[in-house]
Amino acid sequence: MKDQLPDWLQPHDTAAPSQDDTKARHLKVLRTLLAQDYLRRPDWDFALKDLARMAHFAFNAQRTLVATLQSDGQWSAVTDDGQQLQPQQISQHASTTVLKHITDQHTPIITSQTPLPFHSQSMAQHAIDSVMAIPLFWWDVAASNPTPKLGGCIYAHRTHAQEPFAQHDIELATDIARVAQPILNLLSHLRSVETTLAHHKRALLDLSTPTGQRLGTLETHDPHFTNTVVAPLKQIAHANKINIIIQGPTGAGKTHLARAYHLECPRRDHPFITLDCSQIVSETTLAAELFGYAPHSGYANAPPQGRLGKASLAHQGTLFIDEVGCLPADIQQQLLRLVQEGRFSPLGASTEQHVDLQIIAATNIDLATMVKEGRFREDLYWRLQEFVVHIPPLNQRQADIPTLAHRFLKQALVRFDRHNIQGLSPQANTHLQTIDWSQHGNIRGLEHAIRRAVLLAPPNTTVLTPQNFASHTSTQAPPTPQPPTRLRMKDFPTQELKRALQNALERCQYNINAVARDPQLRQYLGRTDTPLSPSTIKLWLGELGIKDELPSKRSQNQDLQLQTIIQAIQQNGSGTAAAKHLGISRNKLVWTLRKEGMTIGQILNTPS
C-alpha cells in the first residue's frame, strides 16, 4: 500500500453514513485488500503492518491492532502506525481484557452499550467507549485433516468523541478477516518452514564439518573454512618454525587466526608480539618499534638505557606483523636479514643481536602485485611466504556467523549490562546470515552490529529480532564510490596553504598521519568525504620548506609534553590522577616517560 491513501480510505466524518455509502466503502476496502499481493513479498512483518494500517483507516478507529497469539499463550501486536508491541506493552495502547476474552471465547466482540461489559484499567486509561475484535484462525496446511486454532485477531476501539461501532463495521471486519486469514496463515507457515530449514541447515553443516574444526582458540563450523584454512594450518603446526603470510580483507580475523596458530604450534608457551605497520608513519619510529634502541643511541626521545623492540620481545615466540605491505623499502631490507639469519641491530648499536622467532605477516593487499610493481622486495616476499593462507570474507563463512554472533552477544551483554536480553531469535540468526558482510566490515562489522543492537534495544527487549539490526545493516551493497579529484598544490594560494598545514601540524603535534586525518585541514582542502594521503602531505611539506623544520618542532613539542606531564604528576601526586587531569590515558603518560628513561616513582621522589 502506498503511503498516500486514496480519498475514500481517509478518515471520514463521525456522522453516520448512508447505507449506499457504507456498501460502497465496504466494497472498495475489500478490493484494496484483494489487490495487496502479500505473497509476492512473503514478509510476515510487512503483511501485519499493512493490514493494521488498512483496518485503521477502514474503521476510522482511534487505535487498531493486528495481534498474534504466541506459543506461550501471550499476545504480541502491530499497531496501525507500525509499532511492534511485546506482551507487556499492549496495555499502553489497547484493552488486554478484550484480548483475553478472544483467547477464552474465540468469538467476535462488538460493544457499544454504556457502560461497557468489560472493565479494566487500560479501558479507563484510553477512555474506550466502543470496542471491536475479530479472531483470526490458523491451521496446519500440511495436515490431511487440519483443525483451525486461534492465531490472532483484528482489534479496534473508539473513544467517546466518535460514533460507536455498528453492525456494518463488524460485517466489514469479518470480511477483512476472511480475506486476510488464509494469506496470513500461509505466511505463518512459510516463516515456520524457514526457521526449521535454517535449524536443519546448521545441524547438517555441523555433521559435515571435519573433526579438525578447532585451531587454538578459534572454532569453526564452516566446512569450506575448515578445509582451506584451519585443516592446513593444523597440518603444519607441528613445525617449530615456519613463516606464514595471511591474506584477506579488512576485519576478516587475520589477527585472531595468527594468534590461534601460535597457540597451536610448539611456540605456544612463548610470547606472541604484534607490530601494526599501518599505525606508524615515521620510518624511524617503525624501525625503533621493530628493532628497539641501543643504550645511549643518540636518537631524539630515545631513553638513555635503551629499549627493547618487538623482535627482541618475540624471542622464542611469534612476531605477528600486521599490514606488512606498509613497510618502507629500508625497513624491508632490515626485515629480510631478520627473517634470513635471525639477526638485527637496534638503532644506534654497532653490534648485532640474534633472536629465534617465527614470523606471521598479514595483509589485505596482494603482495605479489606489489612485487611486480617494485613496491615490495621479491626476496623478502619469498622468505615470508613459506606458507600462504587466504582467509575469506565472513559472508563466505555463513555457518560460523551464529557462533560468532552468540560470542559477541555475550560480550556485549556484559559490557552494556543488558542481562534481560536472552539471545537471538532464529529469524535474527537467519537475517544475519543473509547480510553481505564483505560490504559491512566482515567479523569486525558483525561485532559492531551486535553491540549496536544490544545498546539500542528497548529496555523490555528479551530477544533480538531482525528489526533490531534493520537500522544499521543492509543486504544491498553500498554504491560504488567515485574516485576523488586529484589534489594539486597550484589549486590553493601558496601562503594560505602553508599556514593551513602549519596550523594542522601544531594541532596534531607534528604527526603526519594525524594531519592527514585532521578535519579542519580536510575541510579547507575540500576533502571532507575522502581521506588525505600522508605521502601527499609529506610532499607538500617538502615543497613548501616546512619538512626540514619538523625534527626540531617535534623535539620542542615532546619536551613541552614531558614538562607538562612532570608538573601534572608532581601537582596531583600520582600518575593516574595526572593522566585524568591532562585528559590522556595512563598508558600514554607512562609511555612518554619511558621513552625518556623516567618513571612516575622517580618524579614523585624528586623535590618540585
Secondary structure in CASP SS format (residue, H / E / C, confidence):
PFRMAT SS
TARGET T0000
AUTHOR 0000-0000-0000
METHOD secondary structure of the structure
MODEL  1
M C 1.00
K C 1.00
D C 1.00
Q C 1.00
L C 1.00
P C 1.00
D H 1.00
W H 1.00
L H 1.00
Q C 1.00
P C 1.00
H C 1.00
D C 1.00
T C 1.00
A C 1.00
A C 1.00
P C 1.00
S C 1.00
Q H 1.00
D H 1.00
D H 1.00
T H 1.00
K H 1.00
A H 1.00
R H 1.00
H H 1.00
L H 1.00
K H 1.00
V H 1.00
L H 1.00
R H 1.00
T H 1.00
L H 1.00
L H 1.00
A H 1.00
Q C 1.00
D C 1.00
Y C 1.00
L C 1.00
R C 1.00
R C 1.00
P C 1.00
D C 1.00
W H 1.00
D H 1.00
F H 1.00
A H 1.00
L H 1.00
K H 1.00
D H 1.00
L H 1.00
A H 1.00
R H 1.00
M H 1.00
A H 1.00
H H 1.00
F H 1.00
A H 1.00
F H 1.00
N C 1.00
A C 1.00
Q C 1.00
R E 1.00
T E 1.00
L E 1.00
V E 1.00
A E 1.00
T E 1.00
L E 1.00
Q C 1.00
S C 1.00
D C 1.00
G C 1.00
Q C 1.00
W E 1.00
S E 1.00
A E 1.00
V E 1.00
T E 1.00
D C 1.00
D C 1.00
G C 1.00
Q C 1.00
Q E 1.00
L E 1.00
Q C 1.00
P H 1.00
Q H 1.00
Q H 1.00
I H 1.00
S H 1.00
Q H 1.00
H C 1.00
A C 1.00
S C 1.00
T H 1.00
T H 1.00
V H 1.00
L H 1.00
K H 1.00
H H 1.00
I H 1.00
T H 1.00
D H 1.00
Q H 1.00
H C 1.00
T C 1.00
P C 1.00
I E 1.00
I E 1.00
T E 1.00
S C 1.00
Q C 1.00
T C 1.00
P C 1.00
L C 1.00
P C 1.00
F C 1.00
H C 1.00
S C 1.00
Q H 1.00
S H 1.00
M H 1.00
A H 1.00
Q H 1.00
H C 1.00
A C 1.00
I E 1.00
D E 1.00
S E 1.00
V E 1.00
M E 1.00
A E 1.00
I E 1.00
P E 1.00
L E 1.00
F E 1.00
W E 1.00
W C 1.00
D C 1.00
V C 1.00
A C 1.00
A C 1.00
S C 1.00
N C 1.00
P C 1.00
T C 1.00
P C 1.00
K E 1.00
L E 1.00
G E 1.00
G E 1.00
C E 1.00
I E 1.00
Y E 1.00
A E 1.00
H E 1.00
R E 1.00
T E 1.00
H C 1.00
A C 1.00
Q C 1.00
E C 1.00
P C 1.00
F C 1.00
A C 1.00
Q H 1.00
H H 1.00
D H 1.00
I H 1.00
E H 1.00
L H 1.00
A H 1.00
T H 1.00
D H 1.00
I H 1.00
A H 1.00
R H 1.00
V H 1.00
A H 1.00
Q H 1.00
P H 1.00
I H 1.00
L H 1.00
N H 1.00
L H 1.00
L H 1.00
S H 1.00
H H 1.00
L H 1.00
R H 1.00
S H 1.00
V H 1.00
E H 1.00
T H 1.00
T H 1.00
L H 1.00
A H 1.00
H H 1.00
H H 1.00
K H 1.00
R H 1.00
A H 1.00
L H 1.00
L H 1.00
D H 1.00
L H 1.00
S H 1.00
T C 1.00
P C 1.00
T C 1.00
G C 1.00
Q C 1.00
R E 1.00
L E 1.00
G C 1.00
T C 1.00
L E 1.00
E E 1.00
T C 1.00
H C 1.00
D C 1.00
P H 1.00
H H 1.00
F H 1.00
T H 1.00
N H 1.00
T H 1.00
V H 1.00
V H 1.00
A H 1.00
P H 1.00
L H 1.00
K H 1.00
Q H 1.00
I H 1.00
A C 1.00
H C 1.00
A C 1.00
N C 1.00
K C 1.00
I C 1.00
N C 1.00
I E 1.00
I E 1.00
I E 1.00
Q E 1.00
G C 1.00
P C 1.00
T C 1.00
G C 1.00
A C 1.00
G C 1.00
K H 1.00
T H 1.00
H H 1.00
L H 1.00
A H 1.00
R H 1.00
A H 1.00
Y H 1.00
H H 1.00
L H 1.00
E H 1.00
C C 1.00
P C 1.00
R C 1.00
R C 1.00
D C 1.00
H C 1.00
P C 1.00
F E 1.00
I E 1.00
T E 1.00
L E 1.00
D E 1.00
C H 1.00
S H 1.00
Q H 1.00
I C 1.00
V C 1.00
S C 1.00
E H 1.00
T H 1.00
T H 1.00
L H 1.00
A H 1.00
A H 1.00
E H 1.00
L H 1.00
F H 1.00
G E 1.00
Y E 1.00
A C 1.00
P C 1.00
H C 1.00
S C 1.00
G C 1.00
Y C 1.00
A C 1.00
N C 1.00
A C 1.00
P C 1.00
P C 1.00
Q C 1.00
G C 1.00
R E 1.00
L E 1.00
G C 1.00
K H 1.00
A H 1.00
S H 1.00
L H 1.00
A C 1.00
H C 1.00
Q C 1.00
G C 1.00
T E 1.00
L E 1.00
F E 1.00
I E 1.00
D E 1.00
E C 1.00
V H 1.00
G H 1.00
C H 1.00
L C 1.00
P C 1.00
A H 1.00
D H 1.00
I H 1.00
Q H 1.00
Q H 1.00
Q H 1.00
L H 1.00
L H 1.00
R H 1.00
L H 1.00
V H 1.00
Q H 1.00
E H 1.00
G C 1.00
R E 1.00
F E 1.00
S C 1.00
P C 1.00
L E 1.00
G C 1.00
A C 1.00
S C 1.00
T C 1.00
E C 1.00
Q E 1.00
H E 1.00
V C 1.00
D C 1.00
L C 1.00
Q E 1.00
I E 1.00
I E 1.00
A E 1.00
A E 1.00
T E 1.00
N C 1.00
I C 1.00
D C 1.00
L H 1.00
A H 1.00
T H 1.00
M H 1.00
V H 1.00
K H 1.00
E C 1.00
G C 1.00
R C 1.00
F C 1.00
R C 1.00
E H 1.00
D H 1.00
L H 1.00
Y H 1.00
W H 1.00
R H 1.00
L H 1.00
Q C 1.00
E C 1.00
F E 1.00
V E 1.00
V E 1.00
H E 1.00
I C 1.00
P C 1.00
P C 1.00
L H 1.00
N H 1.00
Q H 1.00
R C 1.00
Q H 1.00
A H 1.00
D H 1.00
I H 1.00
P H 1.00
T H 1.00
L H 1.00
A H 1.00
H H 1.00
R H 1.00
F H 1.00
L H 1.00
K H 1.00
Q H 1.00
A H 1.00
L H 1.00
V H 1.00
R H 1.00
F H 1.00
D C 1.00
R C 1.00
H C 1.00
N C 1.00
I C 1.00
Q C 1.00
G E 1.00
L E 1.00
S C 1.00
P H 1.00
Q H 1.00
A H 1.00
N H 1.00
T H 1.00
H H 1.00
L H 1.00
Q H 1.00
T H 1.00
I C 1.00
D C 1.00
W H 1.00
S H 1.00
Q H 1.00
H C 1.00
G C 1.00
N H 1.00
I H 1.00
R H 1.00
G H 1.00
L H 1.00
E H 1.00
H H 1.00
A H 1.00
I H 1.00
R H 1.00
R H 1.00
A H 1.00
V H 1.00
L H 1.00
L H 1.00
A C 1.00
P C 1.00
P C 1.00
N C 1.00
T C 1.00
T C 1.00
V E 1.00
L E 1.00
T C 1.00
P H 1.00
Q H 1.00
N H 1.00
F H 1.00
A C 1.00
S C 1.00
H C 1.00
T C 1.00
S C 1.00
T C 1.00
Q C 1.00
A C 1.00
P C 1.00
P C 1.00
T C 1.00
P C 1.00
Q C 1.00
P C 1.00
P C 1.00
T C 1.00
R C 1.00
L C 1.00
R C 1.00
M H 1.00
K H 1.00
D H 1.00
F C 1.00
P C 1.00
T H 1.00
Q H 1.00
E H 1.00
L H 1.00
K H 1.00
R H 1.00
A H 1.00
L H 1.00
Q H 1.00
N H 1.00
A H 1.00
L H 1.00
E H 1.00
R H 1.00
C C 1.00
Q C 1.00
Y C 1.00
N C 1.00
I H 1.00
N H 1.00
A H 1.00
V H 1.00
A H 1.00
R H 1.00
D C 1.00
P H 1.00
Q H 1.00
L H 1.00
R H 1.00
Q H 1.00
Y H 1.00
L H 1.00
G C 1.00
R C 1.00
T C 1.00
D C 1.00
T C 1.00
P C 1.00
L C 1.00
S C 1.00
P H 1.00
S H 1.00
T H 1.00
I H 1.00
K H 1.00
L H 1.00
W H 1.00
L H 1.00
G H 1.00
E H 1.00
L C 1.00
G C 1.00
I C 1.00
K H 1.00
D H 1.00
E H 1.00
L H 1.00
P H 1.00
S H 1.00
K H 1.00
R H 1.00
S H 1.00
Q H 1.00
N H 1.00
Q H 1.00
D H 1.00
L H 1.00
Q H 1.00
L H 1.00
Q H 1.00
T H 1.00
I H 1.00
I H 1.00
Q H 1.00
A H 1.00
I H 1.00
Q H 1.00
Q H 1.00
N H 1.00
G C 1.00
S C 1.00
G H 1.00
T H 1.00
A H 1.00
A H 1.00
A H 1.00
K H 1.00
H H 1.00
L H 1.00
G C 1.00
I C 1.00
S C 1.00
R H 1.00
N H 1.00
K H 1.00
L H 1.00
V H 1.00
W H 1.00
T H 1.00
L H 1.00
R H 1.00
K H 1.00
E C 1.00
G C 1.00
M C 1.00
T C 1.00
I H 1.00
G H 1.00
Q H 1.00
I H 1.00
L H 1.00
N C 1.00
T C 1.00
P C 1.00
S C 1.00
END
